[in-house]
């Protein structure tokens, strides 16, 4: 009887550690979920961090090139990551783990998916800031070199939208182009905007082929 009690106690002591391992996707825990999410988004969050450093005048790196390397493989990595998450949930259900362990798995899954679709989220949430009146506006076509991902695109558009005299902007990192709607009567200065972009690692020039 004493041996039976000891064996049950040992099993109870081992169960939390086992539940914790099962609660994390693939057994890799939150760090693995973060890594998978970053790779599936072409490290968009890291580029956002570099953009923040640039806005704080700490470091001006511009585009780090994550998307140039990982971009062609983005959907392949996403499919693999989604398959990994589905397998983790299937394993969790199959083993009938306690409900309390589902919280860890849910947290890891949410973090992974949030990082994975961060580029699309940036595009959906991005928009023009409060701008001058549109009366007497003018459309400018601009070439922008140095953008490599959605984070770069969002950063460049943010700088353009905050510039004096800019009513709104549209930026396409894939084409390396931007369209500016400006009101020159509101102290719009393209050279000042170009210098500001250059500080953060981007080169902007007015297009003359139109």
C-alpha positions as CSV (number, residue, x, y, z in Angstrom):
1,X,0.0,0.0,0.0
2,X,2.8,2.4,0.9
3,X,4.5,1.7,-2.5
4,X,1.2,2.5,-4.3
5,X,0.8,5.8,-2.5
6,X,4.4,6.7,-3.3
7,X,3.9,5.9,-7.0
8,X,0.7,8.0,-7.2
9,X,2.5,10.9,-5.5
10,X,5.4,10.7,-7.9
11,X,2.9,10.7,-10.8
12,X,1.2,13.8,-9.5
13,X,4.5,15.5,-9.1
14,X,5.5,14.8,-12.7
15,X,2.1,15.8,-14.2
16,X,2.5,19.6,-14.1
17,X,5.8,19.5,-16.0
18,X,4.3,17.2,-18.6
19,X,1.2,19.4,-18.9
20,X,3.4,22.5,-19.4
21,X,5.3,20.8,-22.2
22,X,2.1,19.8,-23.9
23,X,0.6,23.2,-23.5
24,X,3.2,24.8,-25.7
25,X,3.0,24.2,-29.5
26,X,5.3,21.4,-30.5
27,X,6.7,21.4,-27.0
28,X,8.9,24.3,-27.8
29,X,7.2,26.8,-25.6
30,X,6.6,30.5,-26.1
31,X,10.1,31.2,-27.5
32,X,9.5,28.7,-30.3
33,X,6.2,30.3,-31.1
34,X,7.8,33.8,-31.3
35,X,10.5,32.5,-33.6
36,X,8.0,30.8,-35.8
37,X,5.8,33.9,-36.0
38,X,8.8,36.1,-36.8
39,X,10.0,33.9,-39.6
40,X,6.5,33.7,-41.0
41,X,6.2,37.5,-41.1
42,X,9.7,38.0,-42.6
43,X,10.8,39.4,-39.2
44,X,8.4,42.4,-39.5
45,X,8.6,43.1,-35.8
46,X,12.4,43.4,-35.9
47,X,12.1,45.9,-38.7
48,X,9.5,47.9,-36.7
49,X,12.0,47.9,-33.8
50,X,14.7,49.4,-36.1
51,X,12.1,52.0,-37.3
52,X,11.5,53.0,-33.7
53,X,15.2,53.4,-33.1
54,X,15.4,55.6,-36.1
55,X,12.5,57.7,-35.0
56,X,14.2,58.1,-31.6
57,X,17.4,59.1,-33.4
58,X,19.3,56.2,-31.8
59,X,20.2,54.3,-35.0
60,X,19.4,54.8,-38.7
61,X,19.6,51.5,-40.4
62,X,16.7,51.7,-42.8
63,X,15.6,48.4,-44.2
64,X,17.5,45.5,-42.7
65,X,16.7,43.2,-45.6
66,X,14.7,40.6,-43.7
67,X,11.9,40.5,-46.2
68,X,14.3,40.4,-49.2
69,X,15.6,37.1,-47.9
70,X,12.5,35.6,-46.2
71,X,9.8,37.2,-48.3
72,X,9.9,34.6,-51.1
73,X,9.4,31.9,-48.5
74,X,6.8,33.7,-46.4
75,X,3.8,31.5,-47.4
76,X,5.8,28.3,-47.3
77,X,6.8,29.2,-43.7
78,X,3.3,30.2,-42.8
79,X,1.9,26.9,-44.0
80,X,4.5,25.0,-42.1
81,X,3.8,27.1,-38.9
82,X,0.0,26.7,-39.2
83,X,0.5,22.9,-39.7
84,X,2.7,22.9,-36.6
85,X,0.0,24.7,-34.6
86,X,-2.8,22.4,-35.7
87,X,-0.7,19.4,-34.8
88,X,0.0,20.8,-31.4
89,X,-3.7,21.3,-30.7
90,X,-4.5,17.9,-32.1
91,X,-1.9,16.4,-29.7
92,X,-3.3,18.4,-26.8
93,X,-6.8,17.2,-27.4
94,X,-5.7,13.6,-28.0
95,X,-3.9,13.5,-24.7
96,X,-6.8,15.0,-22.9
97,X,-4.8,17.5,-20.9
98,X,-6.3,19.6,-18.1
99,X,-8.1,22.8,-19.1
100,X,-5.6,24.9,-17.2
101,X,-2.9,23.8,-19.7
102,X,-5.0,25.1,-22.6
103,X,-4.2,28.7,-21.5
104,X,-0.5,28.2,-22.2
105,X,-1.2,26.7,-25.6
106,X,-3.7,29.4,-26.5
107,X,-1.2,32.2,-25.5
108,X,1.5,30.7,-27.6
109,X,-0.9,30.3,-30.5
110,X,-2.1,33.9,-30.3
111,X,1.4,35.3,-30.1
112,X,2.5,33.2,-33.0
113,X,-0.5,34.2,-35.2
114,X,-0.2,37.9,-34.2
115,X,3.4,38.0,-35.3
116,X,2.7,36.0,-38.4
117,X,0.1,38.4,-39.8
118,X,1.7,41.6,-38.4
119,X,2.5,42.8,-42.0
120,X,-1.1,42.6,-43.1
121,X,-2.2,44.3,-39.8
122,X,0.1,47.2,-40.5
123,X,-1.3,47.7,-43.9
124,X,-4.9,47.6,-42.6
125,X,-4.3,50.0,-39.7
126,X,-2.1,52.4,-41.6
127,X,-3.7,55.6,-42.9
128,X,-3.1,59.3,-43.5
129,X,-2.8,61.6,-40.5
130,X,-4.6,64.9,-40.1
131,X,-3.7,66.9,-43.2
132,X,-4.1,70.3,-44.8
133,X,-7.2,71.2,-47.0
134,X,-7.4,69.4,-50.3
135,X,-8.2,72.6,-52.2
136,X,-5.4,73.4,-54.6
137,X,-3.7,70.0,-54.0
138,X,-1.2,68.4,-56.3
139,X,-0.2,64.8,-56.8
140,X,3.5,63.9,-56.9
141,X,5.0,60.6,-58.0
142,X,8.1,59.6,-56.0
143,X,10.6,56.8,-56.3
144,X,11.7,55.4,-53.0
145,X,14.7,53.1,-52.7
146,X,15.6,51.0,-49.6
147,X,12.2,49.6,-48.7
148,X,12.1,45.9,-48.3
149,X,9.0,45.0,-46.4
150,X,5.6,46.2,-45.0
151,X,7.3,47.6,-42.0
152,X,9.5,49.8,-44.2
153,X,6.4,50.8,-46.2
154,X,4.5,51.8,-43.1
155,X,7.5,53.8,-41.7
156,X,8.0,55.7,-45.0
157,X,4.3,56.4,-45.3
158,X,4.3,57.7,-41.7
159,X,7.2,60.0,-42.3
160,X,5.5,61.3,-45.5
161,X,2.1,61.8,-43.8
162,X,3.6,63.8,-41.0
163,X,5.5,66.1,-43.3
164,X,4.3,69.7,-43.7
165,X,1.8,70.2,-46.5
166,X,1.2,66.5,-47.1
167,X,-2.5,65.7,-47.4
168,X,-2.0,61.9,-47.8
169,X,0.3,59.3,-49.3
170,X,0.3,55.8,-50.8
171,X,3.4,53.8,-50.7
172,X,4.2,50.5,-52.4
173,X,7.4,48.8,-51.2
174,X,7.3,46.2,-53.9
175,X,7.3,48.8,-56.7
176,X,9.6,51.2,-54.8
177,X,7.2,54.0,-55.4
178,X,5.0,56.5,-53.5
179,X,2.3,58.9,-54.4
180,X,2.0,62.1,-52.5
181,X,-1.0,64.4,-52.4
182,X,0.4,67.8,-51.2
183,X,-0.7,71.3,-50.8
184,X,2.3,73.5,-51.6
185,X,0.7,76.5,-49.9
186,X,1.1,74.6,-46.6
187,X,4.9,74.8,-46.6
188,X,5.5,71.5,-48.4
189,X,9.2,71.0,-48.8
190,X,10.2,67.9,-50.8
191,X,13.9,68.3,-50.2
192,X,13.3,68.4,-46.4
193,X,11.2,65.3,-46.7
194,X,13.9,63.6,-48.8
195,X,16.6,64.4,-46.2
196,X,14.4,63.1,-43.4
197,X,13.9,59.8,-45.3
198,X,17.6,59.6,-46.0
199,X,18.4,59.8,-42.3
200,X,16.4,56.6,-41.9
201,X,18.1,54.8,-44.8
202,X,15.7,55.6,-47.7
203,X,16.3,57.5,-50.9
204,X,13.4,59.5,-52.3
205,X,13.4,61.2,-55.7
206,X,10.7,62.8,-57.8
207,X,9.9,60.8,-60.8
208,X,10.5,62.5,-64.2
209,X,9.2,59.7,-66.4
210,X,5.6,60.8,-66.1
